[in-house]
């Protein structure tokens, strides 16, 4: 059966709209919220406030509205970094270390799976939409840079957790996904709970070994520079040093989020309320967007250098050091 042009366009639009809703659904990206779910409005009976249109026209109307929503979200995503420029760290960009598995797969045009592992910063608490959390922003950036590659970024963030809880679900939510790269954000909740950084380091070390045994590349992400973390400055300093030493010892990458965010505030004179929400802890849309962009830039540089043969072998990697 031949499908008319308008109906075919409506079907394509409906498919895109359905895909967007699936991507942004709470089941796909768990978002902590204290507000109860809104009750569904009762469906109007035929003739009660409902315009009688043909099925094709109805499909076009629904699909068109959904596509407009997608366009609005995309525009908002593009506008976020227009509010405040997202500048690279002063002194030049630094390598996050070699990512040989990711580079090899991208070079061979094979699918790449990245697991973003962590707590509420990974889950995206503080963002106004799942589209604006850092794993989704990172996925969009990498797909733009490598348009011929099938790149999947799995959000395995769970608010309130740190190394003890994360280690209990390492296999089920990280290793079972068979990742090529694990981006592990850890340490903030340990600081807030006054946990011993040495104990956290031991657990993270065990996790790194398990991830390396599985063959995946690793990038650690240290705690954020934010008022509530800074209140525990001594503990935060110990945690950041412990993670940095561990990354160097195990020759894995580390993105120094604390130092990057500190530069936003102290060197670029960006007020906290421009990148942290009112709780003084979690990043907002701009904070997540700039973090994702700088992290993505680092991944792209490391991968491209390996593909060009200009980066040291994995055993000779120098970790990304704080500025």
N, C-alpha and C positions, 0 to 999 in steps of 0.2 A: 504494500500500500504506500502510495506517495504521500509524504507529509508536507503540508503547505509551508511556505517560508515563515510566516508569522508564528505558526504553531511550533515549528521547529525551533525558532529563536526563543520562544517562551519556555520550551522544554529544556534548552541549554541553560537559560537563566535560572530556571527552577533547580536544576542540578547544581549550579554554582552556589545558589543560595543555601541548598541543603548541606553542601560541603562546608560552607562557612559556619552554619549553625552547629554542625557536628564538631568542627575544630574548636569552636568557642564554648562548647557546652561544659557545665561544671563537672560532668563525669570525666571529661578528657583532661581538664585542668582544675584540680581542686583549689578552691579559693575560700579561705576562712572568712566567715561573715557572721555577725551577731544579729543580723536582721532576719526575721521569719520570712519564709517564702510567700509570695503573694498568691492569693487564691485565684484560680482561673475564672475569668468572667463567663457567665452562662451564655451559651450560644443562642443568638436570636432566632426566633421561629420565622419561617418563610413569611415575608410580607411585613415584618416588624423591623423597620429601620434598615432593611436590606435592599440594595438595588438589584433588580433582576437582570443579570447579564448572562451571555452565553458562556459555556465552559471555556472555550479558547480565550475569550476576553478576560474571564476571571483569572485564568492561569497567568496571562500576561500582566495583569494588575498586581498579583501577589509576587510574581517573579521580579517584576520591575521594582517594586518596593524593596525587596530583599537585595537586589543589585545596588540600589541607591544606598542602602545601609552599608554594604561592603565598600562602596566608593567613599562614603563618609569616614568609615574607620581607617581606610588607607590614607585619606587626606589628613586625618588627625595624627596618624602615626608619622607622616612626613612633616607635620607642623611642630611636633614636640621639640625637636632639636633646633627649630627656628626661634624658640623663645629665648634660649641661651645657647651660645655656641658650645659644641662638645669638642674641646681642644685636647690634643695629645699631651702627655706629660712633658714638662720642660726638660731640656737636656736630650731630647730625642727618644724615639721609641726603642724599647728593649725587647729582646727575644723571650718568648715564654718557654723556649726549649724545643727540641725536635719532636715532631709528631709523625714518625715514620709510617705507622699503619694507615693513618688518614691520608697522608700524601700518596702512598702507594695505591690506595683504592681510588682516589680522585684521578690519578694519572691513568689508571686502567679503566676509568669510567664505570666503576662498580659502585653499588649503593653504599652509602656511609651512614652509620647509626651513631648518634651522639646522645649520651645520657647526662642530663643536668641533675646532679645529685646534691641534696642539701636540705635546708629548712625553709622558713617562711620567705627568705630572700629569693630562693629558687622558685618556690610555689608562686610567688608574685604578690604577696600581701602588700597592700598600699597602692597597687596599680588600679586604674579605673576600669580596666578591661583585661581579660586574659590575653588579648592581642598585644598588650603593652608590657607583659612580663618579660624578663630578660631572655628566657629560652626561646620564646616566639620571635622576639626582635633579632636574636642571633640567627635563628633559622632563616629568617627573611634575608638577612644580609649575606649569609653564605650561599643561599640559592641564587641571589642576584650575581654574586661573583663567579659561581660555578654553575651556569645555567644548564649545562649538559649533564649534570650529576644529580642522582636521586639522593637527597640529603634528608634524613629524619632526625629531629631533635625531640627526645622524650623528656618530659618534665617529671622528674622523680623527687620533687621537693615536698616536704611535709613540715608544716609550721610547728615550732616548739621543740624540735628535735636537735640533738647534737650527736657526737660520735657514738655514745653507748646505744642509743636508739637506732641510729643509722646502720650500725654494724649488724644489728639483728635483722635488718631487711636488705642487706647488701646483695645477697644472692637473688632474692625474689624480685626486687625492683631494679637491679642494676645488671648483675652478671647474667641473669636469664634473658635479658634483652640482647645479649651478644654484642655489646658496644665496641665500636672502633675507637672511641674517645669518651672518657668520663671526666666531666668538669665537676669537681667536688668542692662545694662551698661548706665550710665547717668552722666552728670555734666561737661564734657569737654567743650562743646560748650557754656554752661552758663558761664564758666570761661573766655573763649575767648571774649564773648560779654559783660563782666562785669555785668552780671545779679546778683541780690541779692541772695546769697545762701539760705537765709531764704525763699524766694519765691519759689525757686526750691524745697526746702525741703517740703513745703506745698503741692506742686503738686505731688511729689513722694509719700508723705504720703497718699494722696487720691488714687494714683495708687495701693499702697500696700494693702490698705483696699479692693479695688475692686478685686484684685487678690486673696487675702485671702478669700473673700466671695465666690469666684468661687471654692475654695478648693485646690488651687495649692500651692506648696512650692515655696519659693522665695530666690534667692541669688542676692544681689546687687553687682555691679562692679563699683568701683570709678574711677576717671580720671587717665590717664597715666602720668608717669614721663617722660617728653620729653622737649626739649628746649623751644618750644613755650608755653607750659603750665607753665614751670618754670619761664618764663619772667613775669608771673603774680602770683608770689609766694604767696603773701598775700591772694589774692582771692582764689587761689587753696587750700591753707591751710584751709580757712573757709569752702569751699565746702566739702573737705574731712572730716572735723570734723562734719559738719552738717549731712552728709550721715551716718557716723559712729554712731552718737547719735540716728539717726532715726532707724537704724537697731537694735540697742540695745533696744530702746523703743518699737518697734513693734515685737521684737523677731524674726527677720529674719536673714538669713545669709548675710555676706558681704565678698567679696574677695578683699583685699586691693591691687589693682593693682599698685597704686602709690608707695607704700612702697616696693613691690616686684621688680618693675622696678628700683627703686632707689638703691636697693641692687645690682642689676646687674651692675650698673654703678659705685657705690661708694665702694662696698665691694668686688665684683668680678672683678673690673677693666675692665669691658667690655665697649669699646667705644660706643658712641651713634649710630654711623653708622653701628654697628653690629646688632642693633635691631630696629632702626628707619630709615625711608627713608629720602631722601634729603629735604623734606618739614619741617623737624624738629618736626613733630607731629604724623604721623601715623606709626604704626609698620610695619616691613617687614616680610618676610616669617618666619625667625627665631623667631622674637618677638611674632608673633601670635602662632607659634608652642609651644614655651615654656610656654606662657600664658595659652594656652589650656591644656597642659599637667599638669601644676600645679593646674589649676581649676578642671580638671578631677580627679586628685589624691584626691583632697579635697572632691569631690562629692562621689567618691568610698569609702573613709574612713568613711564618715558620713553615707552613706547608709548601709555599712557592719556592722558598730557599732550598728545601729538600728536593723538590722536583727538578730544580736547576743544578743540584749537586753542590751547593755552596754552604751547606750546614754540616756540622760535625755528626758523626755516627751517634746513635743513642747512648752508647756507653761513655761518650765524651761531652754530653750535653751540660751546659751551664744553666742553672735555673734562673728564671726571671727574678732579679733581685729588687728589693725596695729601692725607690729613688733616693 
